[in-house]
């Protein structure tokens, strides 16, 4: 009885949002359910194949580079009126090919090929699903809409990573690619039944704003995004490797326990994303950006401290809370900041530029992490470096240009 009432309350809460926005949230949940295990547990798969940290992170960096062209192309075409469903459809097909390649390879060449395909898929996917949010949210504010869709992302990613942990415990970690392939097939069916929106009619397209009028105001945000998105990239690359390799005095964990530790952070993101995103939607975006950088700095300091004790696992687990808070504060706030500061006719390209920050940090952060992990044999130096970088990014928040109201 209580369970039925709980489901009824959840359904009632969800139906307060417009139907088009609920469709976007469903599509993002399905996509991230498959991606959750692949993004966070692929390093463990190829650690089992005896790949060095440098080789694993080189593949992740190459995936980030591969997504660069897809992001820009997706954003430009969206600004010219392309339906948001088309890049997501192409992304699903590329992901299917990438999963199939990674599922069946143990070679470095096959690993790189699979990562390129997955990187291209993410490149096409993100600008389209981000732009779909403000196009689908009326009469709900875009801030609340981004909080909802980021919660959908968190639900999918956490569930996918936890499912991957179960597969690791059963000795079939590569099953994460089967899960992702299944989700991509479901996504194709959903897109065929209920697509994403067309860009709104844009009278401003006849007289688009010059880039010089809006790019400078967006530049500090993009710099902050490169720094902040390095943390999810490191959580997908360096942290899984350090968990299974050990660090200074902290002992190595079995692959299954390492996967569960990653799942803990993602579960925290799931629990925090809606309340944090909802609360920050009522405040200036600078509040969320400052909180995210401070939280990342605190989490990195705890990760570094965990390396110096045999019981450092407790500190490592404690670090997952500020790291999760940093993610939940940054993601919806950054996308809302783009909407506020970018002209309507350039929103597709602006979302692509923000997504490109994920690619830049996804390229640089894993390469740096791999070199430090192989060179030092632990991650303490990496986490200290990231803590200082996050604190150094706080002055950039004050440089954000004034808010622009975008209809």
SEROMI-993894 format. One record per residue (C-alpha): residue in three letters; x, y, z. Coordinates in steps of 0.1 Angstrom, whole numbers, padded with zeros to 4 digits, always signed. Each point is the difference from the previous one (the first is absolute). Layout:
ALAXYZ...
//
This chain:
UNK+0000+0000+0000UNK+0027+0024+0010UNK+0020-0009-0031UNK-0029+0007-0022UNK-0005+0034+0017UNK+0036+0008-0005UNK-0002-0008-0038UNK-0031+0022-0002UNK+0017+0029+0017UNK+0030-0004-0024UNK-0023-0001-0030UNK-0019+0031+0012UNK+0033+0018+0005UNK+0013-0009-0035UNK-0032+0009-0017UNK+0003+0036+0012UNK+0025+0005-0029UNK-0010+0005-0036UNK-0004-0032-0021UNK+0027+0010-0024UNK+0025+0005+0029UNK-0010-0034+0015UNK+0009-0016-0034UNK+0034+0017+0000UNK+0006-0013+0036UNK-0010-0035-0010UNK+0023+0000-0030UNK+0029+0012+0021UNK-0006-0026+0027UNK+0001-0028-0026UNK+0031+0013-0016UNK+0019+0005+0033UNK-0011-0034+0014UNK+0021-0016-0027UNK+0028+0026+0002UNK+0003-0003+0038UNK+0019-0032+0000UNK+0020+0007-0032UNK+0012+0034+0011UNK+0011-0009+0035UNK+0010-0037-0002UNK+0018-0002-0034UNK+0034+0008+0017UNK-0005-0031+0022UNK-0009-0021-0030UNK+0033+0007-0017UNK+0020+0000+0033UNK-0010-0036+0000UNK+0016-0003-0034UNK+0033+0012+0015UNK-0001+0035-0016UNK+0021+0026+0017UNK-0017+0031+0015UNK+0016+0020-0028UNK-0015-0022-0027UNK-0035+0000+0016UNK-0001+0038+0003UNK+0014+0005-0035UNK-0031-0018-0013UNK-0023+0022+0021UNK+0018+0031-0012UNK-0004-0011-0037UNK-0037-0005+0006UNK-0002+0036+0012UNK+0018+0012-0032UNK-0023-0021-0022UNK-0030+0018+0015UNK+0013+0035-0009UNK-0012+0000-0036UNK-0033-0016+0009UNK-0008+0027+0026UNK+0007+0030-0023UNK-0018-0016-0030UNK-0030-0009+0022UNK-0002+0035+0015UNK+0003+0018-0034UNK-0027-0022-0016UNK-0023+0004+0030UNK+0003+0038-0004UNK-0011-0004-0036UNK-0032-0018+0010UNK+0010-0037+0001UNK-0023-0021+0022UNK+0016-0009+0033UNK-0008-0037-0006UNK+0024-0003-0029UNK+0033+0004+0019UNK-0013-0023+0028UNK-0009-0027-0026UNK+0034+0002-0016UNK+0016-0002+0035UNK-0019-0032+0008UNK+0012-0016-0032UNK+0036+0009+0007UNK-0003-0012+0036UNK-0012-0034-0012UNK+0030-0003-0022UNK+0024+0011+0027UNK-0015-0024+0026UNK+0003-0029-0024UNK+0037+0008-0006UNK+0009+0003+0037UNK-0020-0031+0008UNK+0021-0022-0022UNK+0035+0014+0002UNK+0030-0004+0023UNK+0024+0019-0023UNK+0011+0036+0004UNK-0010+0008-0036UNK-0035-0014+0006UNK-0003+0019+0032UNK+0009+0033-0018UNK-0025-0007-0028UNK-0028-0006+0025UNK+0008+0032+0019UNK+0000+0021-0032UNK-0035-0013-0008UNK-0013+0007+0035UNK+0017+0034+0000UNK-0017+0009-0033UNK-0033-0012+0014UNK+0002+0023+0031UNK+0010+0029-0022UNK-0032-0002-0021UNK-0021-0008+0031UNK+0006+0028+0025UNK-0007+0032-0019UNK-0033-0014-0012UNK-0013-0013+0033UNK+0011+0032+0018UNK-0017+0023-0026UNK-0032-0022+0002UNK-0004+0011+0037UNK-0008+0037-0005UNK-0020-0008-0031UNK-0023-0024+0020UNK-0003+0016+0034UNK-0026+0028-0003UNK-0017+0010+0022UNK+0026-0014+0025UNK+0032+0021+0004UNK+0030-0013-0018UNK+0019-0002+0033UNK-0025-0025+0015UNK-0001-0018-0033UNK+0038-0005+0000UNK-0002-0012+0036UNK-0026-0026-0011UNK+0020-0013-0030UNK+0032-0001+0019UNK-0018-0021+0026UNK-0011-0023-0028UNK+0037-0002-0011UNK+0010-0008+0035UNK-0026-0027+0004UNK+0011-0017-0032UNK+0038+0003+0007UNK-0003-0013+0036UNK-0022-0029-0010UNK+0023-0009-0028UNK+0031+0001+0021UNK-0016-0020+0028UNK-0011-0026-0026UNK+0036+0000-0012UNK+0012-0007+0036UNK-0024-0030+0002UNK+0014-0013-0033UNK+0035+0005+0013UNK-0009-0021+0031UNK-0013-0027-0023UNK+0033+0000-0019UNK-0014+0015-0032UNK+0010+0036+0000UNK-0002+0003-0038UNK-0037-0005+0004UNK-0002+0038+0003UNK+0003+0002-0038UNK-0030-0023-0004UNK-0020+0022+0024UNK+0009+0031-0020UNK-0009-0017-0033UNK-0034-0010+0014UNK-0006+0036+0011UNK+0010+0014-0034UNK-0025-0023-0017UNK-0028+0011+0024UNK+0010+0036-0006UNK-0004-0005-0038UNK-0035-0013+0006UNK-0009+0029+0023UNK+0013+0026-0025UNK-0021-0016-0027UNK-0031+0003+0021UNK+0006+0033+0017UNK+0028+0022-0013UNK+0017+0030+0014UNK-0012+0035-0010UNK+0008+0021-0030UNK+0018+0033+0008UNK-0025+0028+0005UNK-0008+0023-0028UNK+0028+0026+0003UNK-0007+0034-0015UNK+0035+0010+0011UNK+0015-0024-0025UNK-0006+0027-0027UNK+0023+0023+0020UNK+0022-0021+0023UNK+0020+0016+0027UNK+0037+0004-0008UNK+0022-0024+0020UNK+0019+0029+0015UNK-0031+0010+0019UNK-0005-0032+0020UNK+0032-0021-0001UNK+0020+0023+0023UNK-0027-0003+0027UNK+0001-0038-0003UNK+0038-0004+0001UNK+0004-0001+0038UNK-0028-0026+0003UNK+0017-0022-0026UNK+0033+0003+0019UNK-0017-0010+0032UNK-0017-0029-0019UNK+0033-0014-0012UNK+0013+0000+0036UNK-0032-0014+0016UNK-0006-0027-0027UNK+0035-0013+0006UNK-0014-0015+0033UNK-0026-0023-0017UNK+0027-0010-0025UNK+0024-0009+0028UNK-0028-0019+0018UNK-0004-0021-0032UNK+0037-0006-0005UNK+0024+0007+0028UNK-0021-0010+0030UNK-0010-0035-0013UNK+0036-0007-0008UNK+0013+0012+0034UNK-0027-0020+0018UNK+0012-0033-0015UNK+0037+0008+0001UNK+0002+0015+0035UNK+0018+0032+0011UNK+0029+0005+0023UNK-0012-0016+0032UNK-0036-0006-0011UNK-0005-0035-0012UNK-0014-0010-0034UNK-0036-0011-0002UNK-0015-0029-0020UNK-0016+0011-0033UNK-0035-0007+0013UNK+0006+0022+0031UNK+0016+0027-0021UNK-0031+0000-0022UNK-0023+0003+0030UNK+0021+0030+0013UNK-0006+0017-0034UNK-0037-0009+0004UNK-0001+0017+0034UNK+0010+0033-0015UNK-0025-0003-0028UNK-0027-0010+0025UNK+0007+0032+0020UNK-0003+0020-0032UNK-0034-0016-0006UNK-0012+0009+0035UNK+0014+0035-0001UNK-0006+0011-0035UNK-0037+0011+0002UNK+0001+0017+0034UNK+0033+0018-0008UNK-0010+0009-0035UNK-0034+0012+0011UNK+0014+0022+0028UNK+0027+0015-0023UNK-0025+0007-0027UNK-0014+0027+0022UNK+0034+0017+0005UNK+0025+0017-0023UNK+0021-0024-0020UNK+0031+0013+0017UNK-0011-0016+0032UNK-0001-0034-0015UNK+0033+0004-0017UNK+0018+0011+0031UNK-0015-0028+0020UNK+0010-0026-0026UNK+0036+0011-0001UNK+0003+0001+0038UNK-0016-0034+0003UNK+0024-0015-0026UNK+0030+0015+0019UNK-0012-0016+0032UNK-0005-0034-0016UNK+0034+0001-0016UNK+0017+0008+0033UNK-0018-0030+0016UNK+0011-0023-0029UNK+0036+0012+0004UNK-0001-0006+0038UNK-0014-0035-0005UNK+0032-0011-0016UNK+0021+0004+0032UNK-0018-0025+0022UNK-0007-0037-0001UNK-0035+0009+0010UNK-0002+0027-0026UNK-0030-0017-0016UNK-0022+0018+0026UNK+0013+0034-0012UNK-0004-0011-0036UNK-0036-0009+0007UNK-0006+0033+0018UNK+0014+0019-0030UNK-0028-0013-0022UNK-0025+0023+0018UNK+0016+0034-0009UNK+0010-0013-0035UNK-0037-0010-0006UNK-0012+0034+0013UNK+0024+0017-0023UNK-0013-0019-0030UNK-0037+0007+0009UNK+0007+0037+0006UNK+0020+0005-0033UNK-0019-0019-0027UNK-0034+0017+0000UNK+0014+0033+0010UNK+0025+0001-0029UNK-0027-0008-0026UNK-0024+0026+0015UNK+0029+0025-0002UNK+0003-0006-0037UNK-0037+0005-0006UNK+0001+0033+0020UNK+0031+0014-0018UNK-0005-0012-0036UNK-0023+0014-0027UNK-0028-0023-0011UNK+0013-0005-0035UNK+0033-0012+0012UNK-0011-0024+0028UNK+0009-0031-0019UNK+0035+0011-0006UNK+0003+0013+0036UNK-0011-0034+0013UNK+0026-0016-0023UNK+0027+0023+0014UNK-0010-0009+0036UNK+0001-0037-0010UNK+0033+0006-0016UNK+0014+0008+0034UNK-0008-0036+0010UNK+0021-0011-0030UNK+0029+0022+0009UNK+0002-0011+0036UNK-0008-0035-0011UNK+0031+0001-0021UNK+0024+0018+0023UNK-0010-0013+0034UNK+0003-0038-0007UNK+0034+0005-0018UNK+0013+0020+0030UNK-0014-0026+0024UNK+0015-0029-0019UNK+0034+0015+0000UNK-0001+0008+0037UNK-0014-0034+0010UNK+0026-0019-0020UNK+0028+0024+0010UNK-0007+0003+0037UNK-0018-0032+0006UNK-0029+0017+0019UNK-0025+0029-0005UNK+0008+0022+0030UNK+0018+0026-0022UNK-0028+0000-0025UNK-0027+0007+0026UNK+0021+0027+0016UNK+0005+0017-0033UNK-0037-0001-0008UNK-0009+0015+0034UNK+0023+0029-0007UNK-0014+0004-0035UNK-0036+0001+0012UNK+0008+0027+0026UNK+0019+0019-0027UNK-0031+0000-0021UNK-0021+0020+0025UNK+0010+0034-0014UNK-0013-0009-0034UNK-0036-0002+0014UNK+0002+0037+0008UNK+0008+0008-0036UNK-0032-0014-0014UNK-0019+0026-0021UNK-0034+0012+0009UNK-0030-0022-0005UNK-0018+0001-0033UNK-0037-0009-0001UNK-0006-0024-0029UNK-0036-0007-0011
//
